[in-house]
Amino acid sequence: MLNEHKLRREIVGEMHLRRWPPILPPLRIVQILRLVPPGTAFDGLPPFRAGEPAFAAAGSRHMDGLLGGAVAFTWERHSEATTLTLFAPPDCPLFDEARAWAEAMDGEVIRATRIDVETTGAAAERRVAELAADPAELVSCEIGGGARLWSDFRIKGEGYGRLVVAANALSPLDLTRAVQTVQELGNYRNMALLGLPVARQCWAQLDAAEEELRGIGEQLDAGEATDNALLDALCGMSLEVGTIASASRYRLSATAAYARLVEERLATLSQVAIPGFASLADFTQRRFYPAIRTCETVVRRQQELAERSAQLTSLLRTRIETRIEDQNGQLLKSLERAATTQLRLNHLVEGLSTVAITYYAVSLLAQMGGGLVLFGLHLDHDILPAVLTGPVFLALYFYLRRERLRLVGE
């Protein structure tokens, strides 16, 4: 027995989840794309199914089978949406009931499409006439190597968009891949465009934030406001820009991812333009890409505003730090002047103390000189202080100076 990784079958099954049953024209296809909460499971089969349907589960994210033995269906759960697709011949009696069941499932519909697949171009053109589409808006091109598509991508009666496909000589498998790719293209396009209203809302908010940031920059340049007031304003601005970005990040990131999938599906279809009609690529380039560019621009503006806010904050902090350094420099100069004054006072006191010590030393020596009479020495009391004052003063002065220098040197 193989020691399989617990995710092996899930990741292998992921490569097989998007299969449709082969399309054998004439055929009606209805697909509904819904936004649902994460982890939404399949709601279950409708009550009108006859007996046990040929039902298969290819994993919790994909279900397929037959309803009443006549209507094939596939259900798939994506990251934030589900798709339910019905397949039936034009004269199938259960199709309307199956469609009602599909319409009643939970979730908010973001795209609902009805596709009429015909065998030949002539039969398809009769279906196209039923669309009552404006010829200027009608999109038509060859897809998948031979099939032809018509649609104006407008929402018609009952809330469905209408597509008509002529199989021509395309094989059922190739036709299935082509039609499924067209549907994936439309689904991803609608999912991507969910970011456009968010981008438009952010645009107005970013305009206001940019104007406020410009005002803060002018105040910073003119020095009209205090540093604390400017710093508070910049912190508030950074928080506001961060809130805008946080609220829109998921939707705009998803828009960018879906846009890349749209480009991939367009490339896969290998379209061939038909003179007189816009192709799928033309239709996409005309309105879809400008919308995506708007979303991308909003993301760039958010980044640029955050960077500009950070730059202004850095400049303000630099100015505050420079002012603090200047204040510290002034304080150091003041301390230096005070220390110099104190040193001078100390020198003055030192000189005065030298005089005082000299006075007392000479007085003591004069008193001692009076006692020398006992030893037979007679000194004049007036001459002795005059003789001793100079030497004693100099000795004390040089002694104290040497000690001060020694202490300073230590």
PyMOL commands that set and color helices and strands:
alter all, ss='L'
color gray80, all
select helices_A, chain A and resi 8-14+95-103+121-130+157-159+172-193+195-222+227-269+280-375+383-409
alter helices_A, ss='H'
color red, helices_A
select strands_A, chain A and resi 27-35+56-57+62-67+71-77+81-88+108-118+139-143+147-151+161-166+272-273
alter strands_A, ss='S'
color yellow, strands_A
deselect
rebuild
show_as cartoon
